[in-house]
Amino acid sequence: MTIRQKFASQADAELLEQMREMAKAEGRQFQAVVEDAFRDYLARKSGERPRAEVMSHFRDSVRRNAELYKRLAK
């Protein structure tokens, strides 16, 4: 069981509203969306994994340029 701790902070009003709208659109609690944002930030900063959009572009590049990469490897 996760132990939750209350905290107080401030954020840009637009960002906060976007987070609330996203939570509502996904049918999730606001705190769950905030926790996801924390996890994503920590993972990105710790270097555990590349961002999803980076990997998506990488895969697209490999598909588009497979022949070029083979030639360059020789």
PyMOL Python script that loads the backbone (N, CA, C, O; Angstrom):
from pymol import cmd

cmd.read_pdbstr("""\
ATOM      1  N   MET A   1       0.827  -1.173   0.000  1.00  0.00           N
ATOM      2  CA  MET A   1       0.000   0.000   0.000  1.00  0.00           C
ATOM      3  C   MET A   1       0.879   1.247   0.000  1.00  0.00           C
ATOM      4  O   MET A   1       1.829   1.348   0.776  1.00  0.00           O
ATOM      5  N   THR A   2       0.559   2.179  -0.862  1.00  0.00           N
ATOM      6  CA  THR A   2       1.308   3.419  -0.948  1.00  0.00           C
ATOM      7  C   THR A   2       0.858   4.380   0.144  1.00  0.00           C
ATOM      8  O   THR A   2      -0.335   4.597   0.350  1.00  0.00           O
ATOM      9  N   ILE A   3       1.825   4.942   0.829  1.00  0.00           N
ATOM     10  CA  ILE A   3       1.518   5.959   1.833  1.00  0.00           C
ATOM     11  C   ILE A   3       1.626   7.315   1.154  1.00  0.00           C
ATOM     12  O   ILE A   3       2.671   7.659   0.601  1.00  0.00           O
ATOM     13  N   ARG A   4       0.560   8.073   1.198  1.00  0.00           N
ATOM     14  CA  ARG A   4       0.554   9.386   0.574  1.00  0.00           C
ATOM     15  C   ARG A   4       0.793  10.456   1.621  1.00  0.00           C
ATOM     16  O   ARG A   4       0.342  10.355   2.762  1.00  0.00           O
ATOM     17  N   GLN A   5       1.516  11.484   1.200  1.00  0.00           N
ATOM     18  CA  GLN A   5       1.831  12.590   2.091  1.00  0.00           C
ATOM     19  C   GLN A   5       1.367  13.883   1.439  1.00  0.00           C
ATOM     20  O   GLN A   5       1.655  14.133   0.269  1.00  0.00           O
ATOM     21  N   LYS A   6       0.664  14.686   2.180  1.00  0.00           N
ATOM     22  CA  LYS A   6       0.206  15.974   1.664  1.00  0.00           C
ATOM     23  C   LYS A   6       1.385  16.931   1.585  1.00  0.00           C
ATOM     24  O   LYS A   6       2.308  16.872   2.398  1.00  0.00           O
ATOM     25  N   PHE A   7       1.338  17.806   0.598  1.00  0.00           N
ATOM     26  CA  PHE A   7       2.348  18.849   0.482  1.00  0.00           C
ATOM     27  C   PHE A   7       1.706  20.062  -0.176  1.00  0.00           C
ATOM     28  O   PHE A   7       0.668  19.953  -0.829  1.00  0.00           O
ATOM     29  N   ALA A   8       2.318  21.190   0.000  1.00  0.00           N
ATOM     30  CA  ALA A   8       1.811  22.417  -0.615  1.00  0.00           C
ATOM     31  C   ALA A   8       2.875  22.960  -1.560  1.00  0.00           C
ATOM     32  O   ALA A   8       4.069  22.924  -1.264  1.00  0.00           O
ATOM     33  N   SER A   9       2.425  23.455  -2.685  1.00  0.00           N
ATOM     34  CA  SER A   9       3.338  24.027  -3.658  1.00  0.00           C
ATOM     35  C   SER A   9       2.569  25.004  -4.524  1.00  0.00           C
ATOM     36  O   SER A   9       1.367  25.195  -4.341  1.00  0.00           O
ATOM     37  N   GLN A  10       3.254  25.613  -5.454  1.00  0.00           N
ATOM     38  CA  GLN A  10       2.620  26.511  -6.404  1.00  0.00           C
ATOM     39  C   GLN A  10       3.047  26.107  -7.797  1.00  0.00           C
ATOM     40  O   GLN A  10       4.135  25.566  -7.996  1.00  0.00           O
ATOM     41  N   ALA A  11       2.169  26.377  -8.772  1.00  0.00           N
ATOM     42  CA  ALA A  11       2.478  26.055 -10.162  1.00  0.00           C
ATOM     43  C   ALA A  11       1.833  27.097 -11.064  1.00  0.00           C
ATOM     44  O   ALA A  11       0.924  27.819 -10.655  1.00  0.00           O
ATOM     45  N   ASP A  12       2.314  27.160 -12.277  1.00  0.00           N
ATOM     46  CA  ASP A  12       1.726  28.031 -13.285  1.00  0.00           C
ATOM     47  C   ASP A  12       0.245  27.683 -13.428  1.00  0.00           C
ATOM     48  O   ASP A  12      -0.109  26.512 -13.564  1.00  0.00           O
ATOM     49  N   ALA A  13      -0.606  28.684 -13.396  1.00  0.00           N
ATOM     50  CA  ALA A  13      -2.058  28.464 -13.426  1.00  0.00           C
ATOM     51  C   ALA A  13      -2.500  27.704 -14.673  1.00  0.00           C
ATOM     52  O   ALA A  13      -3.384  26.850 -14.597  1.00  0.00           O
ATOM     53  N   GLU A  14      -1.890  28.009 -15.827  1.00  0.00           N
ATOM     54  CA  GLU A  14      -2.259  27.306 -17.068  1.00  0.00           C
ATOM     55  C   GLU A  14      -1.887  25.835 -17.007  1.00  0.00           C
ATOM     56  O   GLU A  14      -2.672  24.973 -17.403  1.00  0.00           O
ATOM     57  N   LEU A  15      -0.687  25.548 -16.510  1.00  0.00           N
ATOM     58  CA  LEU A  15      -0.261  24.149 -16.388  1.00  0.00           C
ATOM     59  C   LEU A  15      -1.181  23.383 -15.454  1.00  0.00           C
ATOM     60  O   LEU A  15      -1.569  22.248 -15.732  1.00  0.00           O
ATOM     61  N   LEU A  16      -1.518  24.010 -14.361  1.00  0.00           N
ATOM     62  CA  LEU A  16      -2.397  23.371 -13.388  1.00  0.00           C
ATOM     63  C   LEU A  16      -3.760  23.068 -14.001  1.00  0.00           C
ATOM     64  O   LEU A  16      -4.315  21.989 -13.795  1.00  0.00           O
ATOM     65  N   GLU A  17      -4.289  24.019 -14.748  1.00  0.00           N
ATOM     66  CA  GLU A  17      -5.589  23.817 -15.396  1.00  0.00           C
ATOM     67  C   GLU A  17      -5.506  22.694 -16.430  1.00  0.00           C
ATOM     68  O   GLU A  17      -6.419  21.873 -16.525  1.00  0.00           O
ATOM     69  N   GLN A  18      -4.425  22.651 -17.202  1.00  0.00           N
ATOM     70  CA  GLN A  18      -4.255  21.578 -18.191  1.00  0.00           C
ATOM     71  C   GLN A  18      -4.194  20.217 -17.515  1.00  0.00           C
ATOM     72  O   GLN A  18      -4.758  19.244 -18.014  1.00  0.00           O
ATOM     73  N   MET A  19      -3.509  20.151 -16.380  1.00  0.00           N
ATOM     74  CA  MET A  19      -3.430  18.885 -15.643  1.00  0.00           C
ATOM     75  C   MET A  19      -4.809  18.470 -15.139  1.00  0.00           C
ATOM     76  O   MET A  19      -5.177  17.297 -15.213  1.00  0.00           O
ATOM     77  N   ARG A  20      -5.567  19.430 -14.629  1.00  0.00           N
ATOM     78  CA  ARG A  20      -6.920  19.117 -14.146  1.00  0.00           C
ATOM     79  C   ARG A  20      -7.809  18.649 -15.292  1.00  0.00           C
ATOM     80  O   ARG A  20      -8.570  17.693 -15.143  1.00  0.00           O
ATOM     81  N   GLU A  21      -7.713  19.325 -16.438  1.00  0.00           N
ATOM     82  CA  GLU A  21      -8.514  18.934 -17.601  1.00  0.00           C
ATOM     83  C   GLU A  21      -8.135  17.537 -18.082  1.00  0.00           C
ATOM     84  O   GLU A  21      -9.001  16.743 -18.449  1.00  0.00           O
ATOM     85  N   MET A  22      -6.834  17.240 -18.078  1.00  0.00           N
ATOM     86  CA  MET A  22      -6.377  15.923 -18.506  1.00  0.00           C
ATOM     87  C   MET A  22      -6.910  14.842 -17.574  1.00  0.00           C
ATOM     88  O   MET A  22      -7.372  13.795 -18.028  1.00  0.00           O
ATOM     89  N   ALA A  23      -6.847  15.093 -16.290  1.00  0.00           N
ATOM     90  CA  ALA A  23      -7.356  14.126 -15.315  1.00  0.00           C
ATOM     91  C   ALA A  23      -8.842  13.877 -15.552  1.00  0.00           C
ATOM     92  O   ALA A  23      -9.296  12.733 -15.553  1.00  0.00           O
ATOM     93  N   LYS A  24      -9.585  14.943 -15.750  1.00  0.00           N
ATOM     94  CA  LYS A  24     -11.027  14.812 -15.980  1.00  0.00           C
ATOM     95  C   LYS A  24     -11.311  14.049 -17.274  1.00  0.00           C
ATOM     96  O   LYS A  24     -12.170  13.168 -17.302  1.00  0.00           O
ATOM     97  N   ALA A  25     -10.587  14.388 -18.346  1.00  0.00           N
ATOM     98  CA  ALA A  25     -10.792  13.732 -19.642  1.00  0.00           C
ATOM     99  C   ALA A  25     -10.476  12.242 -19.575  1.00  0.00           C
ATOM    100  O   ALA A  25     -11.103  11.437 -20.265  1.00  0.00           O
ATOM    101  N   GLU A  26      -9.505  11.879 -18.745  1.00  0.00           N
ATOM    102  CA  GLU A  26      -9.106  10.476 -18.613  1.00  0.00           C
ATOM    103  C   GLU A  26      -9.895   9.750 -17.535  1.00  0.00           C
ATOM    104  O   GLU A  26      -9.719   8.548 -17.335  1.00  0.00           O
ATOM    105  N   GLY A  27     -10.762  10.477 -16.840  1.00  0.00           N
ATOM    106  CA  GLY A  27     -11.540   9.859 -15.766  1.00  0.00           C
ATOM    107  C   GLY A  27     -10.682   9.436 -14.590  1.00  0.00           C
ATOM    108  O   GLY A  27     -10.955   8.427 -13.940  1.00  0.00           O
ATOM    109  N   ARG A  28      -9.642  10.213 -14.322  1.00  0.00           N
ATOM    110  CA  ARG A  28      -8.708   9.878 -13.246  1.00  0.00           C
ATOM    111  C   ARG A  28      -8.708  10.975 -12.197  1.00  0.00           C
ATOM    112  O   ARG A  28      -9.156  12.095 -12.444  1.00  0.00           O
ATOM    113  N   GLN A  29      -8.206  10.639 -11.041  1.00  0.00           N
ATOM    114  CA  GLN A  29      -8.051  11.639  -9.995  1.00  0.00           C
ATOM    115  C   GLN A  29      -6.865  12.536 -10.339  1.00  0.00           C
ATOM    116  O   GLN A  29      -5.880  12.092 -10.930  1.00  0.00           O
ATOM    117  N   PHE A  30      -6.981  13.798  -9.959  1.00  0.00           N
ATOM    118  CA  PHE A  30      -5.908  14.760 -10.208  1.00  0.00           C
ATOM    119  C   PHE A  30      -4.590  14.281  -9.609  1.00  0.00           C
ATOM    120  O   PHE A  30      -3.542  14.396 -10.243  1.00  0.00           O
ATOM    121  N   GLN A  31      -4.637  13.741  -8.385  1.00  0.00           N
ATOM    122  CA  GLN A  31      -3.405  13.294  -7.735  1.00  0.00           C
ATOM    123  C   GLN A  31      -2.723  12.181  -8.520  1.00  0.00           C
ATOM    124  O   GLN A  31      -1.496  12.082  -8.496  1.00  0.00           O
ATOM    125  N   ALA A  32      -3.482  11.345  -9.212  1.00  0.00           N
ATOM    126  CA  ALA A  32      -2.883  10.269 -10.008  1.00  0.00           C
ATOM    127  C   ALA A  32      -2.114  10.841 -11.195  1.00  0.00           C
ATOM    128  O   ALA A  32      -1.039  10.350 -11.541  1.00  0.00           O
ATOM    129  N   VAL A  33      -2.664  11.873 -11.812  1.00  0.00           N
ATOM    130  CA  VAL A  33      -1.986  12.514 -12.945  1.00  0.00           C
ATOM    131  C   VAL A  33      -0.717  13.219 -12.462  1.00  0.00           C
ATOM    132  O   VAL A  33       0.315  13.168 -13.131  1.00  0.00           O
ATOM    133  N   VAL A  34      -0.792  13.869 -11.313  1.00  0.00           N
ATOM    134  CA  VAL A  34       0.384  14.533 -10.742  1.00  0.00           C
ATOM    135  C   VAL A  34       1.463  13.494 -10.418  1.00  0.00           C
ATOM    136  O   VAL A  34       2.639  13.726 -10.696  1.00  0.00           O
ATOM    137  N   GLU A  35       1.082  12.368  -9.842  1.00  0.00           N
ATOM    138  CA  GLU A  35       2.060  11.319  -9.531  1.00  0.00           C
ATOM    139  C   GLU A  35       2.709  10.781 -10.803  1.00  0.00           C
ATOM    140  O   GLU A  35       3.912  10.525 -10.820  1.00  0.00           O
ATOM    141  N   ASP A  36       1.928  10.607 -11.867  1.00  0.00           N
ATOM    142  CA  ASP A  36       2.498  10.182 -13.148  1.00  0.00           C
ATOM    143  C   ASP A  36       3.519  11.198 -13.648  1.00  0.00           C
ATOM    144  O   ASP A  36       4.586  10.829 -14.140  1.00  0.00           O
ATOM    145  N   ALA A  37       3.184  12.481 -13.518  1.00  0.00           N
ATOM    146  CA  ALA A  37       4.112  13.532 -13.944  1.00  0.00           C
ATOM    147  C   ALA A  37       5.402  13.477 -13.126  1.00  0.00           C
ATOM    148  O   ALA A  37       6.493  13.634 -13.674  1.00  0.00           O
ATOM    149  N   PHE A  38       5.280  13.255 -11.820  1.00  0.00           N
ATOM    150  CA  PHE A  38       6.471  13.106 -10.970  1.00  0.00           C
ATOM    151  C   PHE A  38       7.325  11.930 -11.444  1.00  0.00           C
ATOM    152  O   PHE A  38       8.541  12.049 -11.596  1.00  0.00           O
ATOM    153  N   ARG A  39       6.662  10.788 -11.677  1.00  0.00           N
ATOM    154  CA  ARG A  39       7.401   9.589 -12.103  1.00  0.00           C
ATOM    155  C   ARG A  39       8.107   9.815 -13.439  1.00  0.00           C
ATOM    156  O   ARG A  39       9.275   9.460 -13.598  1.00  0.00           O
ATOM    157  N   ASP A  40       7.394  10.405 -14.394  1.00  0.00           N
ATOM    158  CA  ASP A  40       7.997  10.678 -15.702  1.00  0.00           C
ATOM    159  C   ASP A  40       9.194  11.611 -15.575  1.00  0.00           C
ATOM    160  O   ASP A  40      10.232  11.386 -16.197  1.00  0.00           O
ATOM    161  N   TYR A  41       9.050  12.643 -14.779  1.00  0.00           N
ATOM    162  CA  TYR A  41      10.137  13.595 -14.577  1.00  0.00           C
ATOM    163  C   TYR A  41      11.355  12.910 -13.957  1.00  0.00           C
ATOM    164  O   TYR A  41      12.479  13.085 -14.428  1.00  0.00           O
ATOM    165  N   LEU A  42      11.127  12.138 -12.910  1.00  0.00           N
ATOM    166  CA  LEU A  42      12.235  11.458 -12.238  1.00  0.00           C
ATOM    167  C   LEU A  42      12.913  10.444 -13.154  1.00  0.00           C
ATOM    168  O   LEU A  42      14.139  10.333 -13.156  1.00  0.00           O
ATOM    169  N   ALA A  43      12.134   9.714 -13.922  1.00  0.00           N
ATOM    170  CA  ALA A  43      12.713   8.735 -14.849  1.00  0.00           C
ATOM    171  C   ALA A  43      13.537   9.436 -15.920  1.00  0.00           C
ATOM    172  O   ALA A  43      14.623   8.978 -16.274  1.00  0.00           O
ATOM    173  N   ARG A  44      13.022  10.539 -16.429  1.00  0.00           N
ATOM    174  CA  ARG A  44      13.732  11.279 -17.474  1.00  0.00           C
ATOM    175  C   ARG A  44      15.039  11.849 -16.927  1.00  0.00           C
ATOM    176  O   ARG A  44      16.071  11.794 -17.597  1.00  0.00           O
ATOM    177  N   LYS A  45      14.997  12.387 -15.734  1.00  0.00           N
ATOM    178  CA  LYS A  45      16.193  12.992 -15.145  1.00  0.00           C
ATOM    179  C   LYS A  45      17.213  11.956 -14.688  1.00  0.00           C
ATOM    180  O   LYS A  45      18.411  12.235 -14.671  1.00  0.00           O
ATOM    181  N   SER A  46      16.759  10.785 -14.324  1.00  0.00           N
ATOM    182  CA  SER A  46      17.692   9.761 -13.845  1.00  0.00           C
ATOM    183  C   SER A  46      18.298   8.968 -14.989  1.00  0.00           C
ATOM    184  O   SER A  46      19.213   8.173 -14.775  1.00  0.00           O
ATOM    185  N   GLY A  47      17.806   9.172 -16.190  1.00  0.00           N
ATOM    186  CA  GLY A  47      18.358   8.488 -17.344  1.00  0.00           C
ATOM    187  C   GLY A  47      17.947   7.040 -17.450  1.00  0.00           C
ATOM    188  O   GLY A  47      18.559   6.284 -18.206  1.00  0.00           O
ATOM    189  N   GLU A  48      16.925   6.628 -16.714  1.00  0.00           N
ATOM    190  CA  GLU A  48      16.483   5.237 -16.753  1.00  0.00           C
ATOM    191  C   GLU A  48      15.995   4.825 -18.134  1.00  0.00           C
ATOM    192  O   GLU A  48      16.257   3.713 -18.593  1.00  0.00           O
ATOM    193  N   ARG A  49      15.288   5.726 -18.783  1.00  0.00           N
ATOM    194  CA  ARG A  49      14.714   5.364 -20.069  1.00  0.00           C
ATOM    195  C   ARG A  49      14.567   6.618 -20.918  1.00  0.00           C
ATOM    196  O   ARG A  49      14.330   7.709 -20.398  1.00  0.00           O
ATOM    197  N   PRO A  50      14.708   6.453 -22.213  1.00  0.00           N
ATOM    198  CA  PRO A  50      14.485   7.599 -23.100  1.00  0.00           C
ATOM    199  C   PRO A  50      13.000   7.948 -23.134  1.00  0.00           C
ATOM    200  O   PRO A  50      12.145   7.101 -22.879  1.00  0.00           O
ATOM    201  N   ARG A  51      12.714   9.182 -23.445  1.00  0.00           N
ATOM    202  CA  ARG A  51      11.319   9.593 -23.560  1.00  0.00           C
ATOM    203  C   ARG A  51      10.653   8.829 -24.695  1.00  0.00           C
ATOM    204  O   ARG A  51      11.304   8.468 -25.676  1.00  0.00           O
ATOM    205  N   ALA A  52       9.369   8.588 -24.560  1.00  0.00           N
ATOM    206  CA  ALA A  52       8.606   7.817 -25.546  1.00  0.00           C
ATOM    207  C   ALA A  52       8.684   8.454 -26.922  1.00  0.00           C
ATOM    208  O   ALA A  52       8.832   7.744 -27.917  1.00  0.00           O
ATOM    209  N   GLU A  53       8.587   9.788 -27.006  1.00  0.00           N
ATOM    210  CA  GLU A  53       8.614  10.429 -28.314  1.00  0.00           C
ATOM    211  C   GLU A  53       9.981  10.291 -28.979  1.00  0.00           C
ATOM    212  O   GLU A  53      10.071  10.209 -30.203  1.00  0.00           O
ATOM    213  N   VAL A  54      11.043  10.267 -28.176  1.00  0.00           N
ATOM    214  CA  VAL A  54      12.382  10.079 -28.726  1.00  0.00           C
ATOM    215  C   VAL A  54      12.497   8.685 -29.329  1.00  0.00           C
ATOM    216  O   VAL A  54      13.007   8.524 -30.438  1.00  0.00           O
ATOM    217  N   MET A  55      12.028   7.685 -28.605  1.00  0.00           N
ATOM    218  CA  MET A  55      12.084   6.316 -29.116  1.00  0.00           C
ATOM    219  C   MET A  55      11.217   6.147 -30.354  1.00  0.00           C
ATOM    220  O   MET A  55      11.579   5.399 -31.263  1.00  0.00           O
ATOM    221  N   SER A  56      10.095   6.817 -30.405  1.00  0.00           N
ATOM    222  CA  SER A  56       9.220   6.751 -31.570  1.00  0.00           C
ATOM    223  C   SER A  56       9.933   7.308 -32.797  1.00  0.00           C
ATOM    224  O   SER A  56       9.886   6.707 -33.871  1.00  0.00           O
ATOM    225  N   HIS A  57      10.591   8.452 -32.641  1.00  0.00           N
ATOM    226  CA  HIS A  57      11.337   9.042 -33.759  1.00  0.00           C
ATOM    227  C   HIS A  57      12.505   8.145 -34.166  1.00  0.00           C
ATOM    228  O   HIS A  57      12.801   8.005 -35.353  1.00  0.00           O
ATOM    229  N   PHE A  58      13.163   7.542 -33.186  1.00  0.00           N
ATOM    230  CA  PHE A  58      14.267   6.634 -33.481  1.00  0.00           C
ATOM    231  C   PHE A  58      13.787   5.452 -34.320  1.00  0.00           C
ATOM    232  O   PHE A  58      14.405   5.112 -35.330  1.00  0.00           O
ATOM    233  N   ARG A  59      12.682   4.824 -33.903  1.00  0.00           N
ATOM    234  CA  ARG A  59      12.155   3.683 -34.656  1.00  0.00           C
ATOM    235  C   ARG A  59      11.760   4.089 -36.075  1.00  0.00           C
ATOM    236  O   ARG A  59      12.018   3.354 -37.028  1.00  0.00           O
ATOM    237  N   ASP A  60      11.139   5.250 -36.215  1.00  0.00           N
ATOM    238  CA  ASP A  60      10.769   5.741 -37.549  1.00  0.00           C
ATOM    239  C   ASP A  60      12.008   5.947 -38.409  1.00  0.00           C
ATOM    240  O   ASP A  60      12.013   5.607 -39.592  1.00  0.00           O
ATOM    241  N   SER A  61      13.046   6.498 -37.819  1.00  0.00           N
ATOM    242  CA  SER A  61      14.289   6.729 -38.545  1.00  0.00           C
ATOM    243  C   SER A  61      14.917   5.414 -38.997  1.00  0.00           C
ATOM    244  O   SER A  61      15.395   5.304 -40.127  1.00  0.00           O
ATOM    245  N   VAL A  62      14.914   4.429 -38.122  1.00  0.00           N
ATOM    246  CA  VAL A  62      15.479   3.120 -38.477  1.00  0.00           C
ATOM    247  C   VAL A  62      14.701   2.507 -39.636  1.00  0.00           C
ATOM    248  O   VAL A  62      15.296   1.943 -40.554  1.00  0.00           O
ATOM    249  N   ARG A  63      13.382   2.613 -39.598  1.00  0.00           N
ATOM    250  CA  ARG A  63      12.568   2.066 -40.692  1.00  0.00           C
ATOM    251  C   ARG A  63      12.848   2.787 -42.012  1.00  0.00           C
ATOM    252  O   ARG A  63      13.028   2.155 -43.053  1.00  0.00           O
ATOM    253  N   ARG A  64      12.880   4.113 -41.951  1.00  0.00           N
ATOM    254  CA  ARG A  64      13.066   4.900 -43.174  1.00  0.00           C
ATOM    255  C   ARG A  64      14.468   4.762 -43.754  1.00  0.00           C
ATOM    256  O   ARG A  64      14.643   4.786 -44.972  1.00  0.00           O
ATOM    257  N   ASN A  65      15.455   4.619 -42.896  1.00  0.00           N
ATOM    258  CA  ASN A  65      16.848   4.678 -43.342  1.00  0.00           C
ATOM    259  C   ASN A  65      17.607   3.372 -43.169  1.00  0.00           C
ATOM    260  O   ASN A  65      18.834   3.383 -43.069  1.00  0.00           O
ATOM    261  N   ALA A  66      16.915   2.271 -43.131  1.00  0.00           N
ATOM    262  CA  ALA A  66      17.563   0.976 -42.880  1.00  0.00           C
ATOM    263  C   ALA A  66      18.687   0.702 -43.877  1.00  0.00           C
ATOM    264  O   ALA A  66      19.773   0.276 -43.486  1.00  0.00           O
ATOM    265  N   GLU A  67      18.433   0.942 -45.145  1.00  0.00           N
ATOM    266  CA  GLU A  67      19.444   0.672 -46.169  1.00  0.00           C
ATOM    267  C   GLU A  67      20.675   1.562 -45.979  1.00  0.00           C
ATOM    268  O   GLU A  67      21.806   1.090 -46.096  1.00  0.00           O
ATOM    269  N   LEU A  68      20.462   2.819 -45.693  1.00  0.00           N
ATOM    270  CA  LEU A  68      21.573   3.740 -45.450  1.00  0.00           C
ATOM    271  C   LEU A  68      22.406   3.281 -44.261  1.00  0.00           C
ATOM    272  O   LEU A  68      23.636   3.294 -44.324  1.00  0.00           O
ATOM    273  N   TYR A  69      21.756   2.879 -43.190  1.00  0.00           N
ATOM    274  CA  TYR A  69      22.487   2.422 -42.007  1.00  0.00           C
ATOM    275  C   TYR A  69      23.314   1.175 -42.320  1.00  0.00           C
ATOM    276  O   TYR A  69      24.424   1.021 -41.812  1.00  0.00           O
ATOM    277  N   LYS A  70      22.777   0.290 -43.151  1.00  0.00           N
ATOM    278  CA  LYS A  70      23.539  -0.909 -43.539  1.00  0.00           C
ATOM    279  C   LYS A  70      24.789  -0.516 -44.312  1.00  0.00           C
ATOM    280  O   LYS A  70      25.869  -1.057 -44.072  1.00  0.00           O
ATOM    281  N   ARG A  71      24.643   0.423 -45.239  1.00  0.00           N
ATOM    282  CA  ARG A  71      25.800   0.870 -46.030  1.00  0.00           C
ATOM    283  C   ARG A  71      26.846   1.553 -45.155  1.00  0.00           C
ATOM    284  O   ARG A  71      28.045   1.325 -45.316  1.00  0.00           O
ATOM    285  N   LEU A  72      26.395   2.376 -44.247  1.00  0.00           N
ATOM    286  CA  LEU A  72      27.327   3.084 -43.369  1.00  0.00           C
ATOM    287  C   LEU A  72      28.061   2.134 -42.429  1.00  0.00           C
ATOM    288  O   LEU A  72      29.185   2.418 -42.015  1.00  0.00           O
ATOM    289  N   ALA A  73      27.443   1.027 -42.097  1.00  0.00           N
ATOM    290  CA  ALA A  73      28.059   0.067 -41.179  1.00  0.00           C
ATOM    291  C   ALA A  73      29.197  -0.707 -41.828  1.00  0.00           C
ATOM    292  O   ALA A  73      30.026  -1.294 -41.132  1.00  0.00           O
ATOM    293  N   LYS A  74      29.242  -0.713 -43.156  1.00  0.00           N
ATOM    294  CA  LYS A  74      30.289  -1.486 -43.855  1.00  0.00           C
ATOM    295  C   LYS A  74      31.628  -0.818 -43.793  1.00  0.00           C
ATOM    296  O   LYS A  74      32.604  -1.341 -44.331  1.00  0.00           O
TER     297      LYS A  74
END
""", "prot")
cmd.dss("prot")
cmd.show_as("cartoon", "prot")
cmd.util.cbc("prot")
cmd.orient("prot")
